[in-house]
Amino acid sequence: MRFVLDHAAKPPVASGERDLWARQLTSLAALPNIDCKLSGLVTEADWDGWKPEQVLPYAQHVLDAFGPGRVLFGSDWPVCILAATYDEVVALAERAALQLGEDERAAVFGGNAARAYGLRP
């Protein structure tokens, strides 16, 4: 059975206390039947004053822990608009994925979701 972990397990972006979250996420990533949605990060930050530099380490850890083959981008729209515009959320995820190859980015931004949810491309 496959599982999709929503919202990157709701990391404590606002407090900046990454260690426990990162260890627990890494433990989950060791299980090959779990994928992780890269979503909901901006609403875990300070809604009115977050900066990409605060959020990007969390996004990067998701990509590092699960690898680009098991990460699914999610906008978390409309909830994301509490803290950012849709375009800002997409730009943040694209920035986190800059080091990935073209095929890996395509997987994160659609292919993995199609596979995980049994959708046809």
N, CA, C and O atoms as CSV, one atom per row, in Angstrom:
chain,resi,resn,atom,element,x,y,z
A,1,MET,N,N,0.841,-1.167,0.000
A,1,MET,CA,C,0.000,0.000,0.000
A,1,MET,C,C,0.893,1.238,0.000
A,1,MET,O,O,1.891,1.303,0.718
A,2,ARG,N,N,0.515,2.216,-0.818
A,2,ARG,CA,C,1.251,3.481,-0.889
A,2,ARG,C,C,0.543,4.523,-0.042
A,2,ARG,O,O,-0.679,4.512,0.103
A,3,PHE,N,N,1.341,5.420,0.512
A,3,PHE,CA,C,0.835,6.539,1.298
A,3,PHE,C,C,1.437,7.823,0.754
A,3,PHE,O,O,2.575,7.840,0.285
A,4,VAL,N,N,0.662,8.897,0.823
A,4,VAL,CA,C,1.166,10.220,0.465
A,4,VAL,C,C,1.089,11.082,1.716
A,4,VAL,O,O,0.007,11.321,2.252
A,5,LEU,N,N,2.232,11.541,2.169
A,5,LEU,CA,C,2.339,12.388,3.347
A,5,LEU,C,C,2.041,13.821,2.930
A,5,LEU,O,O,2.777,14.408,2.137
A,6,ASP,N,N,0.975,14.375,3.460
A,6,ASP,CA,C,0.562,15.731,3.080
A,6,ASP,C,C,1.423,16.804,3.740
A,6,ASP,O,O,1.946,16.627,4.840
A,7,HIS,N,N,1.548,17.905,3.038
A,7,HIS,CA,C,2.130,19.145,3.551
A,7,HIS,C,C,3.501,18.959,4.198
A,7,HIS,O,O,3.833,19.635,5.171
A,8,ALA,N,N,4.287,18.040,3.654
A,8,ALA,CA,C,5.650,17.820,4.165
A,8,ALA,C,C,5.651,17.596,5.675
A,8,ALA,O,O,6.604,17.951,6.369
A,9,ALA,N,N,4.570,17.002,6.168
A,9,ALA,CA,C,4.421,16.700,7.601
A,9,ALA,C,C,4.380,17.959,8.466
A,9,ALA,O,O,4.764,17.932,9.635
A,10,LYS,N,N,3.911,19.064,7.878
A,10,LYS,CA,C,3.683,20.315,8.618
A,10,LYS,C,C,4.902,20.742,9.448
A,10,LYS,O,O,4.850,20.720,10.678
A,11,PRO,N,N,5.979,21.122,8.791
A,11,PRO,CA,C,7.190,21.492,9.526
A,11,PRO,C,C,7.018,22.792,10.318
A,11,PRO,O,O,6.195,23.635,9.961
A,12,PRO,N,N,7.791,22.951,11.385
A,12,PRO,CA,C,7.691,24.144,12.226
A,12,PRO,C,C,8.476,25.324,11.642
A,12,PRO,O,O,9.436,25.795,12.252
A,13,VAL,N,N,8.072,25.794,10.477
A,13,VAL,CA,C,8.807,26.851,9.790
A,13,VAL,C,C,8.836,28.129,10.626
A,13,VAL,O,O,9.878,28.779,10.713
A,14,ALA,N,N,7.723,28.499,11.237
A,14,ALA,CA,C,7.653,29.754,11.995
A,14,ALA,C,C,8.650,29.777,13.150
A,14,ALA,O,O,9.263,30.810,13.418
A,15,SER,N,N,8.813,28.661,13.827
A,15,SER,CA,C,9.737,28.623,14.970
A,15,SER,C,C,11.173,28.353,14.538
A,15,SER,O,O,12.112,28.662,15.271
A,16,GLY,N,N,11.344,27.779,13.352
A,16,GLY,CA,C,12.677,27.455,12.873
A,16,GLY,C,C,13.295,26.231,13.521
A,16,GLY,O,O,14.476,25.948,13.320
A,17,GLU,N,N,12.513,25.509,14.289
A,17,GLU,CA,C,13.024,24.319,14.983
A,17,GLU,C,C,12.923,23.107,14.049
A,17,GLU,O,O,11.937,22.370,14.075
A,18,ARG,N,N,13.940,22.917,13.239
A,18,ARG,CA,C,13.919,21.907,12.180
A,18,ARG,C,C,14.332,20.514,12.611
A,18,ARG,O,O,13.890,19.538,12.004
A,19,ASP,N,N,15.150,20.385,13.621
A,19,ASP,CA,C,15.834,19.119,13.886
A,19,ASP,C,C,14.907,17.922,14.074
A,19,ASP,O,O,15.071,16.908,13.397
A,20,LEU,N,N,13.946,18.022,14.973
A,20,LEU,CA,C,13.046,16.895,15.229
A,20,LEU,C,C,12.240,16.565,13.978
A,20,LEU,O,O,12.133,15.401,13.593
A,21,TRP,N,N,11.676,17.584,13.347
A,21,TRP,CA,C,10.907,17.377,12.115
A,21,TRP,C,C,11.772,16.684,11.061
A,21,TRP,O,O,11.333,15.730,10.419
A,22,ALA,N,N,13.000,17.171,10.888
A,22,ALA,CA,C,13.886,16.609,9.862
A,22,ALA,C,C,14.208,15.145,10.153
A,22,ALA,O,O,14.212,14.320,9.240
A,23,ARG,N,N,14.476,14.820,11.403
A,23,ARG,CA,C,14.764,13.423,11.753
A,23,ARG,C,C,13.553,12.531,11.495
A,23,ARG,O,O,13.679,11.439,10.940
A,24,GLN,N,N,12.387,13.006,11.903
A,24,GLN,CA,C,11.177,12.201,11.713
A,24,GLN,C,C,10.853,12.041,10.230
A,24,GLN,O,O,10.453,10.961,9.795
A,25,LEU,N,N,11.021,13.100,9.461
A,25,LEU,CA,C,10.752,13.023,8.027
A,25,LEU,C,C,11.732,12.061,7.355
A,25,LEU,O,O,11.343,11.283,6.484
A,26,THR,N,N,12.978,12.113,7.754
A,26,THR,CA,C,13.978,11.205,7.200
A,26,THR,C,C,13.621,9.754,7.518
A,26,THR,O,O,13.815,8.868,6.685
A,27,SER,N,N,13.105,9.512,8.713
A,27,SER,CA,C,12.669,8.153,9.078
A,27,SER,C,C,11.533,7.685,8.185
A,27,SER,O,O,11.518,6.536,7.744
A,28,LEU,N,N,10.583,8.569,7.917
A,28,LEU,CA,C,9.476,8.209,7.031
A,28,LEU,C,C,9.969,7.972,5.606
A,28,LEU,O,O,9.481,7.078,4.915
A,29,ALA,N,N,10.926,8.768,5.176
A,29,ALA,CA,C,11.458,8.629,3.817
A,29,ALA,C,C,12.171,7.298,3.618
A,29,ALA,O,O,12.309,6.833,2.487
A,30,ALA,N,N,12.618,6.691,4.693
A,30,ALA,CA,C,13.282,5.385,4.589
A,30,ALA,C,C,12.303,4.279,4.212
A,30,ALA,O,O,12.715,3.192,3.806
A,31,LEU,N,N,11.018,4.552,4.344
A,31,LEU,CA,C,9.985,3.580,3.975
A,31,LEU,C,C,9.634,3.795,2.504
A,31,LEU,O,O,9.113,4.855,2.155
A,32,PRO,N,N,9.899,2.831,1.640
A,32,PRO,CA,C,9.763,3.046,0.202
A,32,PRO,C,C,8.331,3.218,-0.297
A,32,PRO,O,O,8.131,3.595,-1.452
A,33,ASN,N,N,7.342,2.953,0.532
A,33,ASN,CA,C,5.949,3.086,0.093
A,33,ASN,C,C,5.336,4.429,0.488
A,33,ASN,O,O,4.123,4.608,0.379
A,34,ILE,N,N,6.156,5.368,0.943
A,34,ILE,CA,C,5.646,6.688,1.319
A,34,ILE,C,C,6.209,7.735,0.370
A,34,ILE,O,O,7.419,7.829,0.170
A,35,ASP,N,N,5.303,8.522,-0.212
A,35,ASP,CA,C,5.659,9.697,-1.001
A,35,ASP,C,C,5.354,10.919,-0.140
A,35,ASP,O,O,4.657,10.808,0.869
A,36,CYS,N,N,5.868,12.076,-0.529
A,36,CYS,CA,C,5.654,13.282,0.273
A,36,CYS,C,C,5.248,14.447,-0.614
A,36,CYS,O,O,5.883,14.719,-1.633
A,37,LYS,N,N,4.179,15.133,-0.212
A,37,LYS,CA,C,3.758,16.332,-0.930
A,37,LYS,C,C,4.560,17.530,-0.445
A,37,LYS,O,O,4.647,17.798,0.753
A,38,LEU,N,N,5.134,18.232,-1.384
A,38,LEU,CA,C,5.829,19.483,-1.122
A,38,LEU,C,C,4.771,20.577,-1.209
A,38,LEU,O,O,4.577,21.198,-2.255
A,39,SER,N,N,4.099,20.796,-0.098
A,39,SER,CA,C,2.979,21.737,-0.065
A,39,SER,C,C,2.816,22.270,1.348
A,39,SER,O,O,3.326,21.691,2.307
A,40,GLY,N,N,2.100,23.377,1.464
A,40,GLY,CA,C,1.730,23.888,2.772
A,40,GLY,C,C,2.847,24.526,3.574
A,40,GLY,O,O,2.653,24.818,4.754
A,41,LEU,N,N,3.998,24.751,2.984
A,41,LEU,CA,C,5.116,25.284,3.761
A,41,LEU,C,C,4.924,26.745,4.146
A,41,LEU,O,O,5.260,27.135,5.264
A,42,VAL,N,N,4.392,27.557,3.243
A,42,VAL,CA,C,4.262,28.985,3.563
A,42,VAL,C,C,3.249,29.237,4.671
A,42,VAL,O,O,3.381,30.209,5.415
A,43,THR,N,N,2.250,28.387,4.792
A,43,THR,CA,C,1.275,28.589,5.866
A,43,THR,C,C,1.788,28.069,7.203
A,43,THR,O,O,1.152,28.289,8.234
A,44,GLU,N,N,2.924,27.386,7.201
A,44,GLU,CA,C,3.573,26.997,8.456
A,44,GLU,C,C,4.584,28.055,8.897
A,44,GLU,O,O,5.128,27.979,9.998
A,45,ALA,N,N,4.831,29.037,8.037
A,45,ALA,CA,C,5.725,30.155,8.357
A,45,ALA,C,C,4.891,31.303,8.929
A,45,ALA,O,O,3.671,31.195,9.059
A,46,ASP,N,N,5.556,32.385,9.263
A,46,ASP,CA,C,4.864,33.606,9.686
A,46,ASP,C,C,4.131,34.151,8.460
A,46,ASP,O,O,4.764,34.581,7.495
A,47,TRP,N,N,2.820,34.133,8.498
A,47,TRP,CA,C,2.030,34.468,7.312
A,47,TRP,C,C,2.364,35.832,6.727
A,47,TRP,O,O,2.339,36.003,5.508
A,48,ASP,N,N,2.673,36.794,7.569
A,48,ASP,CA,C,2.875,38.158,7.081
A,48,ASP,C,C,4.330,38.521,6.809
A,48,ASP,O,O,4.602,39.554,6.197
A,49,GLY,N,N,5.265,37.690,7.253
A,49,GLY,CA,C,6.647,38.120,7.111
A,49,GLY,C,C,7.624,37.046,6.696
A,49,GLY,O,O,8.827,37.201,6.906
A,50,TRP,N,N,7.142,35.954,6.110
A,50,TRP,CA,C,8.063,34.881,5.738
A,50,TRP,C,C,8.953,35.322,4.579
A,50,TRP,O,O,8.590,36.167,3.761
A,51,LYS,N,N,10.117,34.718,4.552
A,51,LYS,CA,C,11.082,34.951,3.475
A,51,LYS,C,C,11.431,33.591,2.859
A,51,LYS,O,O,11.435,32.578,3.558
A,52,PRO,N,N,11.718,33.567,1.576
A,52,PRO,CA,C,12.090,32.294,0.948
A,52,PRO,C,C,13.221,31.576,1.681
A,52,PRO,O,O,13.229,30.347,1.761
A,53,GLU,N,N,14.166,32.332,2.212
A,53,GLU,CA,C,15.308,31.730,2.903
A,53,GLU,C,C,14.884,30.957,4.150
A,53,GLU,O,O,15.601,30.055,4.584
A,54,GLN,N,N,13.734,31.293,4.731
A,54,GLN,CA,C,13.220,30.557,5.890
A,54,GLN,C,C,12.570,29.246,5.461
A,54,GLN,O,O,12.646,28.251,6.181
A,55,VAL,N,N,11.945,29.241,4.317
A,55,VAL,CA,C,11.151,28.106,3.858
A,55,VAL,C,C,11.983,27.113,3.042
A,55,VAL,O,O,11.774,25.903,3.135
A,56,LEU,N,N,12.906,27.612,2.258
A,56,LEU,CA,C,13.665,26.752,1.345
A,56,LEU,C,C,14.405,25.594,2.024
A,56,LEU,O,O,14.438,24.505,1.450
A,57,PRO,N,N,14.996,25.762,3.209
A,57,PRO,CA,C,15.655,24.602,3.828
A,57,PRO,C,C,14.700,23.437,4.095
A,57,PRO,O,O,15.106,22.276,4.028
A,58,TYR,N,N,13.458,23.733,4.391
A,58,TYR,CA,C,12.464,22.676,4.615
A,58,TYR,C,C,12.136,21.977,3.299
A,58,TYR,O,O,12.067,20.749,3.233
A,59,ALA,N,N,11.934,22.777,2.255
A,59,ALA,CA,C,11.655,22.197,0.937
A,59,ALA,C,C,12.831,21.349,0.472
A,59,ALA,O,O,12.650,20.263,-0.079
A,60,GLN,N,N,14.032,21.855,0.698
A,60,GLN,CA,C,15.219,21.117,0.278
A,60,GLN,C,C,15.346,19.799,1.033
A,60,GLN,O,O,15.748,18.787,0.458
A,61,HIS,N,N,15.008,19.809,2.310
A,61,HIS,CA,C,15.096,18.563,3.078
A,61,HIS,C,C,14.096,17.528,2.555
A,61,HIS,O,O,14.413,16.340,2.493
A,62,VAL,N,N,12.911,17.964,2.184
A,62,VAL,CA,C,11.928,17.042,1.601
A,62,VAL,C,C,12.510,16.401,0.345
A,62,VAL,O,O,12.446,15.184,0.177
A,63,LEU,N,N,13.073,17.218,-0.531
A,63,LEU,CA,C,13.648,16.697,-1.774
A,63,LEU,C,C,14.839,15.779,-1.506
A,63,LEU,O,O,14.999,14.752,-2.164
A,64,ASP,N,N,15.663,16.151,-0.546
A,64,ASP,CA,C,16.829,15.319,-0.222
A,64,ASP,C,C,16.414,13.993,0.410
A,64,ASP,O,O,16.963,12.943,0.075
A,65,ALA,N,N,15.450,14.042,1.318
A,65,ALA,CA,C,15.050,12.836,2.055
A,65,ALA,C,C,14.311,11.840,1.165
A,65,ALA,O,O,14.607,10.645,1.184
A,66,PHE,N,N,13.355,12.331,0.390
A,66,PHE,CA,C,12.522,11.440,-0.419
A,66,PHE,C,C,13.066,11.240,-1.828
A,66,PHE,O,O,12.747,10.248,-2.484
A,67,GLY,N,N,13.874,12.164,-2.289
A,67,GLY,CA,C,14.353,12.101,-3.661
A,67,GLY,C,C,13.278,12.573,-4.618
A,67,GLY,O,O,12.091,12.514,-4.297
A,68,PRO,N,N,13.680,13.042,-5.793
A,68,PRO,CA,C,12.708,13.597,-6.733
A,68,PRO,C,C,11.706,12.584,-7.266
A,68,PRO,O,O,10.703,12.975,-7.863
A,69,GLY,N,N,11.946,11.313,-7.068
A,69,GLY,CA,C,11.009,10.294,-7.533
A,69,GLY,C,C,9.833,10.056,-6.607
A,69,GLY,O,O,8.898,9.339,-6.962
A,70,ARG,N,N,9.870,10.662,-5.399
A,70,ARG,CA,C,8.778,10.434,-4.446
A,70,ARG,C,C,8.254,11.727,-3.834
A,70,ARG,O,O,7.615,11.700,-2.783
A,71,VAL,N,N,8.518,12.859,-4.482
A,71,VAL,CA,C,8.006,14.151,-4.019
A,71,VAL,C,C,6.988,14.656,-5.023
A,71,VAL,O,O,7.221,14.634,-6.232
A,72,LEU,N,N,5.850,15.113,-4.502
A,72,LEU,CA,C,4.767,15.628,-5.332
A,72,LEU,C,C,4.545,17.090,-4.974
A,72,LEU,O,O,4.248,17.402,-3.820
A,73,PHE,N,N,4.683,17.988,-5.936
A,73,PHE,CA,C,4.363,19.386,-5.665
A,73,PHE,C,C,2.869,19.525,-5.442
A,73,PHE,O,O,2.059,18.913,-6.139
A,74,GLY,N,N,2.521,20.339,-4.462
A,74,GLY,CA,C,1.135,20.722,-4.235
A,74,GLY,C,C,1.093,22.191,-3.873
A,74,GLY,O,O,1.911,22.653,-3.078
A,75,SER,N,N,0.164,22.930,-4.435
A,75,SER,CA,C,0.091,24.367,-4.154
A,75,SER,C,C,-0.568,24.663,-2.812
A,75,SER,O,O,-0.306,25.704,-2.208
A,76,ASP,N,N,-1.411,23.766,-2.346
A,76,ASP,CA,C,-2.227,23.972,-1.151
A,76,ASP,C,C,-3.217,25.125,-1.350
A,76,ASP,O,O,-3.665,25.744,-0.384
A,77,TRP,N,N,-3.552,25.403,-2.609
A,77,TRP,CA,C,-4.543,26.425,-2.893
A,77,TRP,C,C,-5.917,25.896,-2.505
A,77,TRP,O,O,-6.177,24.724,-2.779
A,78,PRO,N,N,-6.797,26.640,-1.906
A,78,PRO,CA,C,-6.737,28.066,-1.623
A,78,PRO,C,C,-6.128,28.421,-0.274
A,78,PRO,O,O,-5.971,29.603,0.033
A,79,VAL,N,N,-5.783,27.433,0.534
A,79,VAL,CA,C,-5.249,27.739,1.867
A,79,VAL,C,C,-3.966,28.559,1.769
A,79,VAL,O,O,-3.720,29.420,2.614
A,80,CYS,N,N,-3.152,28.305,0.758
A,80,CYS,CA,C,-1.871,29.006,0.636
A,80,CYS,C,C,-2.037,30.515,0.568
A,80,CYS,O,O,-1.130,31.252,0.954
A,81,ILE,N,N,-3.181,30.987,0.084
A,81,ILE,CA,C,-3.331,32.437,-0.073
A,81,ILE,C,C,-3.451,33.165,1.267
A,81,ILE,O,O,-3.498,34.395,1.296
A,82,LEU,N,N,-3.501,32.429,2.363
A,82,LEU,CA,C,-3.403,33.071,3.673
A,82,LEU,C,C,-2.024,33.691,3.865
A,82,LEU,O,O,-1.876,34.664,4.604
A,83,ALA,N,N,-1.012,33.128,3.200
A,83,ALA,CA,C,0.362,33.566,3.416
A,83,ALA,C,C,1.085,34.005,2.150
A,83,ALA,O,O,2.093,34.707,2.236
A,84,ALA,N,N,0.603,33.613,0.986
A,84,ALA,CA,C,1.309,33.907,-0.263
A,84,ALA,C,C,0.341,33.797,-1.428
A,84,ALA,O,O,-0.745,33.231,-1.303
A,85,THR,N,N,0.750,34.344,-2.552
A,85,THR,CA,C,-0.039,34.151,-3.758
A,85,THR,C,C,0.288,32.772,-4.340
A,85,THR,O,O,1.303,32.164,-4.001
A,86,TYR,N,N,-0.572,32.304,-5.202
A,86,TYR,CA,C,-0.313,31.033,-5.887
A,86,TYR,C,C,1.024,31.098,-6.622
A,86,TYR,O,O,1.822,30.163,-6.556
A,87,ASP,N,N,1.263,32.214,-7.325
A,87,ASP,CA,C,2.509,32.363,-8.083
A,87,ASP,C,C,3.736,32.315,-7.177
A,87,ASP,O,O,4.763,31.755,-7.559
A,88,GLU,N,N,3.640,32.899,-5.980
A,88,GLU,CA,C,4.765,32.853,-5.038
A,88,GLU,C,C,5.041,31.423,-4.573
A,88,GLU,O,O,6.196,31.023,-4.426
A,89,VAL,N,N,3.980,30.662,-4.345
A,89,VAL,CA,C,4.138,29.271,-3.911
A,89,VAL,C,C,4.815,28.453,-5.011
A,89,VAL,O,O,5.731,27.678,-4.737
A,90,VAL,N,N,4.369,28.624,-6.239
A,90,VAL,CA,C,4.975,27.898,-7.362
A,90,VAL,C,C,6.436,28.309,-7.529
A,90,VAL,O,O,7.303,27.455,-7.717
A,91,ALA,N,N,6.713,29.613,-7.461
A,91,ALA,CA,C,8.087,30.096,-7.623
A,91,ALA,C,C,9.002,29.546,-6.531
A,91,ALA,O,O,10.158,29.218,-6.797
A,92,LEU,N,N,8.498,29.446,-5.328
A,92,LEU,CA,C,9.286,28.901,-4.224
A,92,LEU,C,C,9.635,27.433,-4.478
A,92,LEU,O,O,10.779,27.022,-4.279
A,93,ALA,N,N,8.661,26.654,-4.911
A,93,ALA,CA,C,8.910,25.240,-5.211
A,93,ALA,C,C,9.866,25.098,-6.392
A,93,ALA,O,O,10.746,24.236,-6.378
A,94,GLU,N,N,9.700,25.926,-7.398
A,94,GLU,CA,C,10.607,25.873,-8.552
A,94,GLU,C,C,12.035,26.212,-8.130
A,94,GLU,O,O,12.994,25.609,-8.612
A,95,ARG,N,N,12.164,27.172,-7.237
A,95,ARG,CA,C,13.494,27.535,-6.735
A,95,ARG,C,C,14.114,26.366,-5.965
A,95,ARG,O,O,15.307,26.093,-6.105
A,96,ALA,N,N,13.322,25.689,-5.167
A,96,ALA,CA,C,13.821,24.532,-4.413
A,96,ALA,C,C,14.267,23.417,-5.350
A,96,ALA,O,O,15.167,22.645,-5.019
A,97,ALA,N,N,13.642,23.334,-6.512
A,97,ALA,CA,C,13.922,22.248,-7.460
A,97,ALA,C,C,14.949,22.620,-8.524
A,97,ALA,O,O,15.151,21.862,-9.472
A,98,LEU,N,N,15.591,23.757,-8.386
A,98,LEU,CA,C,16.536,24.215,-9.411
A,98,LEU,C,C,17.660,23.223,-9.682
A,98,LEU,O,O,18.116,23.105,-10.819
A,99,GLN,N,N,18.110,22.514,-8.663
A,99,GLN,CA,C,19.241,21.604,-8.844
A,99,GLN,C,C,18.837,20.305,-9.533
A,99,GLN,O,O,19.699,19.505,-9.896
A,100,LEU,N,N,17.549,20.088,-9.713
A,100,LEU,CA,C,17.068,18.853,-10.334
A,100,LEU,C,C,17.177,18.936,-11.852
A,100,LEU,O,O,17.149,20.020,-12.434
A,101,GLY,N,N,17.299,17.785,-12.472
A,101,GLY,CA,C,17.274,17.718,-13.926
A,101,GLY,C,C,15.854,17.912,-14.449
A,101,GLY,O,O,14.890,17.908,-13.683
A,102,GLU,N,N,15.745,18.077,-15.739
A,102,GLU,CA,C,14.441,18.331,-16.366
A,102,GLU,C,C,13.442,17.205,-16.091
A,102,GLU,O,O,12.291,17.474,-15.748
A,103,ASP,N,N,13.863,15.962,-16.234
A,103,ASP,CA,C,12.967,14.828,-15.977
A,103,ASP,C,C,12.563,14.752,-14.511
A,103,ASP,O,O,11.423,14.414,-14.192
A,104,GLU,N,N,13.498,15.067,-13.620
A,104,GLU,CA,C,13.182,15.055,-12.185
A,104,GLU,C,C,12.175,16.146,-11.836
A,104,GLU,O,O,11.251,15.913,-11.058
A,105,ARG,N,N,12.351,17.334,-12.409
A,105,ARG,CA,C,11.380,18.420,-12.168
A,105,ARG,C,C,10.008,18.034,-12.712
A,105,ARG,O,O,8.989,18.297,-12.074
A,106,ALA,N,N,9.980,17.413,-13.886
A,106,ALA,CA,C,8.701,16.977,-14.459
A,106,ALA,C,C,8.022,15.964,-13.546
A,106,ALA,O,O,6.797,15.959,-13.424
A,107,ALA,N,N,8.804,15.117,-12.913
A,107,ALA,CA,C,8.234,14.143,-11.975
A,107,ALA,C,C,7.646,14.851,-10.762
A,107,ALA,O,O,6.513,14.573,-10.372
A,108,VAL,N,N,8.402,15.759,-10.167
A,108,VAL,CA,C,7.940,16.479,-8.973
A,108,VAL,C,C,6.697,17.309,-9.280
A,108,VAL,O,O,5.770,17.360,-8.473
A,109,PHE,N,N,6.676,17.955,-10.437
A,109,PHE,CA,C,5.583,18.865,-10.769
A,109,PHE,C,C,4.466,18.200,-11.577
A,109,PHE,O,O,3.742,18.890,-12.295
A,110,GLY,N,N,4.313,16.893,-11.476
A,110,GLY,CA,C,3.177,16.258,-12.132
A,110,GLY,C,C,3.264,14.756,-12.268
A,110,GLY,O,O,2.310,14.048,-11.948
A,111,GLY,N,N,4.388,14.263,-12.737
A,111,GLY,CA,C,4.511,12.832,-12.999
A,111,GLY,C,C,4.337,11.967,-11.767
A,111,GLY,O,O,3.682,10.926,-11.825
A,112,ASN,N,N,4.915,12.385,-10.656
A,112,ASN,CA,C,4.785,11.594,-9.428
A,112,ASN,C,C,3.349,11.576,-8.924
A,112,ASN,O,O,2.881,10.556,-8.418
A,113,ALA,N,N,2.653,12.684,-9.058
A,113,ALA,CA,C,1.246,12.725,-8.637
A,113,ALA,C,C,0.405,11.809,-9.517
A,113,ALA,O,O,-0.468,11.098,-9.020
A,114,ALA,N,N,0.663,11.824,-10.819
A,114,ALA,CA,C,-0.080,10.946,-11.726
A,114,ALA,C,C,0.126,9.487,-11.340
A,114,ALA,O,O,-0.824,8.704,-11.323
A,115,ARG,N,N,1.364,9.124,-11.032
A,115,ARG,CA,C,1.659,7.755,-10.614
A,115,ARG,C,C,1.006,7.436,-9.266
A,115,ARG,O,O,0.345,6.407,-9.126
A,116,ALA,N,N,1.186,8.310,-8.280
A,116,ALA,CA,C,0.688,8.045,-6.922
A,116,ALA,C,C,-0.829,7.930,-6.877
A,116,ALA,O,O,-1.377,7.128,-6.121
A,117,TYR,N,N,-1.501,8.734,-7.688
A,117,TYR,CA,C,-2.962,8.744,-7.657
A,117,TYR,C,C,-3.593,7.935,-8.787
A,117,TYR,O,O,-4.814,7.930,-8.944
A,118,GLY,N,N,-2.760,7.251,-9.573
A,118,GLY,CA,C,-3.278,6.410,-10.644
A,118,GLY,C,C,-3.944,7.194,-11.757
A,118,GLY,O,O,-4.923,6.735,-12.345
A,119,LEU,N,N,-3.415,8.385,-12.050
A,119,LEU,CA,C,-3.972,9.226,-13.110
A,119,LEU,C,C,-3.247,8.961,-14.417
A,119,LEU,O,O,-2.068,8.605,-14.419
A,120,ARG,N,N,-3.934,9.132,-15.502
A,120,ARG,CA,C,-3.299,9.004,-16.812
A,120,ARG,C,C,-2.667,10.330,-17.180
A,120,ARG,O,O,-3.243,11.390,-16.936
A,121,PRO,N,N,-1.467,10.270,-17.776
A,121,PRO,CA,C,-0.799,11.530,-18.180
A,121,PRO,C,C,-1.556,12.260,-19.264
A,121,PRO,O,O,-1.127,13.326,-19.706
